[in-house]
């Protein structure tokens, strides 16, 4: 049993609640949508699922229906009484906290192989996904609903006009693809944009042996001047010899390089490729 629009509206009224614009809250009020998300996530009995921003439990109920064990992380203390009422008889553990600052080792209790399934607030979706990929290896798969534009940037490949720093940071840890789209009519309140369902699967091994921090620093420097050729945006950092060692044409622009290309360039820089 998941929330319909009428049921969720009544739940809000009964608890004296409304969606918080500051927290980017948009509650899903369509049972078919949340069941679709749970199905695409591929979770079921024996799986450990962490949900961020459960709100009033629309997706939580659909996830619980699969038989998975759910840990729901919610930062809005005003929603917690209503959320606890909704999931009272389900296999759901509620953790109060901000997903950007909670102790994830404690929340996930040292277990591996967690699935993250969440309708993420638009205002924190990108930093949250990137932080979890970098810092929380216990989460091995994600199915997240985000603003369509955000989803396209997270999954973009080299050569795309929207390929950039977030795309590369994702590619350093995982594969990512859009597996569905969701219109605004299934939300309360109704957002002004479409949403994307993004599947992210953590890689067993990174795509490059280059130092991650050094690679990201190089990428950020280049993309801060993304219209310039690499020889200009990376002047003073990457020598002609380093470009040659990495097999990278310095006349290219940053969006034309794959994560493997950035890895080779970083390795060449770190090795001190330059005039003898």
C-alpha positions, -999 to +999 in steps of 0.1 A: +000+000+000+015+033-010+003+069-008-022+083-033-025+121-037-056+122-015-040+101+012-008+121+013-027+154+014-047+141+044-016+129+061+000+163+058-031+180+071-035+157+100+001+164+112+000+201+103+027+198+077+036+212+043+064+206+019+095+226+027+108+247-002+141+253+016+147+215+018+136+210-017+108+186-008+085+173-035+065+143-023+056+115-048+019+109-048+016+082-075+018+046-064+027+034-099+058+057-099+072+045-066+067+009-075+084+015-108+114+029-090+115-001-066+113-024-096+141-006-115+162-007-084+161-045-085+158-050-048+141-077-028+144-100+001+179-101+016+189-067+002+199-038+024+185-005+011+193+030+023+168+057+013+177+094+017+150+119+023+120+095+027+097+124+035+063+109+042+073+074+031+057+070-004+089+054-018+097+037+015+064+018+014+071+006-022+106-005-012+093-023+019+068-042-003+098-058-021+109-075+011+141-056+014+153-042+047+152-004+046+172+022+065+157+057+059+177+088+066+156+119+071+168+153+083+134+171+087+124+165+123+089+178+117+082+149+093+095+122+116+063+115+136+042+111+104+069+090+088+071+067+118+033+063+117+034+054+080+061+027+084+053+014+119+046-022+108+073-024+082+110-035+082+122+001+082+148+017+104+146+055+106+177+075+112+174+113+119+202+132+102+216+151+073+229+128+046+256+153+038+271+150+073+259+118+090+284+091+100+278+067+072+299+040+089+275+041+118+244+043+096+254+014+075+268-005+105+299-018+087+280-040+062+288-040+025+266-043-006+241-016+002+216-002-024+208+035-023+173+042-036+160+077-032+140+107-045+168+132-039+161+169-032+172+188-063+193+213-043+217+186-029+215+158-054+248+163-072+271+169-042+254+140-023+259+115-051+295+125-056+303+124-019+288+090-015+307+076-045+339+090-031+335+083+006+310+054+011+322+023-007+296+002+012+270+016-012+276-004-044+245+005-064+222+035-066+189+043-082+182+079-077+155+103-089+170+137-097+162+167-118+165+157-155+193+182-162+212+168-132+208+133-144+220+142-179+251+158-165+259+128-142+257+104-171+272+125-199+301+111-219+331+128-236+322+151-265+288+161-250+283+198-243+271+189-208+300+166-200+320+181-172+334+178-137+304+159-122+305+134-152+342+127-147+338+123-109+311+098-114+331+079-141+361+076-117+340+054-095+310+040-114+290+035-145+259+056-148+229+057-171+194+072-172+169+043-170+137+064-170+120+097-168+093+111-146+070+140-153+061+167-127+025+156-123+033+128-098+046+152-072+031+174-045+039+202-048+044+200-086+079+210-097+085+230-129+109+204-144+110+168-154+130+142-134+153+114-144+159+080-128+196+074-128+212+040-122+247+041-108+268+010-104+301+011-085+331-002-105+351-031-090+383-013-100+389+024-108+394+032-146+428+047-139+457+043-115+462+080-113+459+098-080+422+108-078+428+141-061+455+151-086+433+141-115+403+160-101+424+191-096+436+189-132+401+185-145+387+214-124+414+237-137+407+228-173+369+230-171+371+263-154+381+275-188+363+249-209+362+269-241+400+271-242+423+245-257+441+224-231+475+240-239+460+273-227+438+262-198+466+240-184+495+263-192+521+262-164+508+229-151+511+205-180+542+207-203+542+198-240+563+168-230+536+156-206+509+160-233+531+139-256+538+113-230+500+109-223+492+109-260+469+138-256+466+165-283+470+199-265+447+215-290+417+196-276+392+210-252+385+194-218+351+179-228+368+158-255+389+138-230+376+105-214+383+097-178+411+073-191+426+102-210+426+124-179+442+095-160+471+093-185+476+130-184+477+130-146+502+102-145+524+120-170+523+152-149+529+134-117+559+116-133+574+150-140+573+146-178+590+177-191+623+191-204+654+173-191 
